[in-house]
Structures are given as structure tokens and as C-alpha cells.
């Protein structure tokens, strides 16, 4: 799955992943230069369970969640943030931006994030 230079604004859900719900091993997601703004959900704008995701020059701004306003990842997920901006994220319970839990070997990398 790929996304490039899109705007995801004011997407809401009462469950996981207000913008993307990625919950199968073998799913590979790449975003380049998209803006995620003012989205809200239970567990992150991006819900990643055993997925692989890469964000390059993406912007996350003004998101709200019960936990993990930007990314919720679990189990054997691999996520890379490269030159990504994250501002004004809010969570009511856990993790203002990113939450990782579950079983397996999860991996997250931050490269050149201002």
C-alpha cells in the first residue's frame, strides 16, 4: 500500500486507526510527504499490527486519541520515520504520540526527524 502527498484531515473512528488500519503480516505500507491533521481515534491514526510501515517527510499535526495519537503498533511490527514532523499530538490515557505493545519483536526507527 502506498500513499504520496495526500492530506488526511479530521478522520474519526471509535475504534483503532482513524486513518489506516493495517493488521496482517505481509502488509507493507509506505507514505511520502502526506499530511495527517486533526484526526482522532481510540488507538492512533495508524494502527499497525504485525505490519511494516515507512513514513518519509510526512507531517502529523493536532491528533487526538485515547492512546497513541499518531501510531499504535503491536506484535512483530516494523516502523520507520524518516524526516517526519510530529506536533500537537494528545492522548487521554497512554503515549502522546506512539505506543508499542504485544508479543513478538517490534522495531521502530527515527531518522532525521526535526
C-alpha positions in Angstrom: 0.0 0.0 0.0 1.4 3.4 -0.9 0.4 7.0 -0.3 2.1 10.1 -1.5 1.4 13.8 -1.0 -2.1 13.3 0.4 -4.0 15.2 3.1 -5.9 13.2 5.7 -7.9 15.7 7.8 -10.5 15.2 10.5 -10.9 11.5 10.1 -12.6 10.0 13.2 -13.2 6.5 14.5 -14.4 5.0 17.8 -12.0 2.1 17.3 -8.4 1.5 16.1 -6.7 3.5 13.3 -8.6 6.7 12.4 -6.8 6.9 9.0 -5.2 3.4 8.4 -5.9 0.0 9.9 -3.0 -2.4 9.0 -3.5 -5.7 10.8 -1.9 -8.5 8.8 1.6 -9.8 8.5 2.8 -9.2 5.0 1.2 -5.8 4.7 3.8 -3.2 3.7 2.7 0.5 3.8 4.7 3.5 2.6 3.8 7.1 2.9 5.7 10.0 1.4 5.0 13.7 2.1 1.4 13.3 3.3 -0.2 15.5 6.0 -2.2 13.9 8.8 -4.1 16.7 10.5 -6.7 16.8 13.3 -7.5 13.1 13.2 -8.9 11.2 16.3 -9.4 7.6 17.3 -9.2 5.1 20.0 -5.7 3.8 19.2 -3.7 6.0 16.8 -4.2 7.4 13.4 -2.2 4.5 12.1 -2.9 1.1 13.7 -0.2 -1.3 12.8 -0.4 -4.9 14.0 2.3 -7.2 12.5 2.8 -4.8 9.6 5.7 -3.0 8.1 5.3 0.8 7.6 7.6 3.6 6.4 6.9 7.3 6.6 9.1 9.8 4.7 8.7 13.5 5.1 5.2 13.0 6.5 3.6 15.6 8.8 1.4 14.7 11.8 -0.3 17.6 13.5 -3.1 18.1 16.0 -4.2 14.5 16.5 -6.1 13.1 19.5 -6.6 9.5 20.7 -7.3 7.6 23.8 -3.8 6.1 23.5 -1.1 6.8 20.9 -2.3 9.9 18.9 -0.1 9.0 15.9 0.9 5.3 15.8 -0.2 2.2 17.7 2.0 -0.8 16.9 1.9 -4.3 18.2 3.5 -7.7 17.8 6.1 -8.1 15.1 5.6 -4.6 13.5 8.5 -2.6 11.9 8.0 1.1 11.5 10.5 3.7 10.1 10.0 7.5 10.4 12.4 9.4 8.1 12.3 13.2 8.2 8.9 13.2 9.8 7.3 16.1 11.8 5.1 15.3 14.8 3.4 18.2 16.6 0.5 18.8 19.0 -0.5 15.1 19.5 -2.6 14.4 22.5 -3.6 11.1 24.2 -6.0 10.7 27.1 -4.5 7.6 28.6 -1.1 6.4 27.2 1.5 7.7 24.8 1.0 11.2 23.4 2.5 10.0 20.0 3.5 6.4 19.7 2.6 3.2 21.7 4.2 -0.2 21.2 3.0 -3.4 22.9 2.1 -7.0 22.3 4.3 -10.0 21.7 7.0 -10.6 19.1 9.9 -8.3 18.1 8.6 -4.9 17.2 11.1 -2.3 15.8 10.8 1.4 15.3 13.4 3.8 13.9 13.6 7.6 13.7 15.9 9.2 11.1 16.4 12.9 10.6 13.2 13.9 12.4 13.2 17.6 13.3 
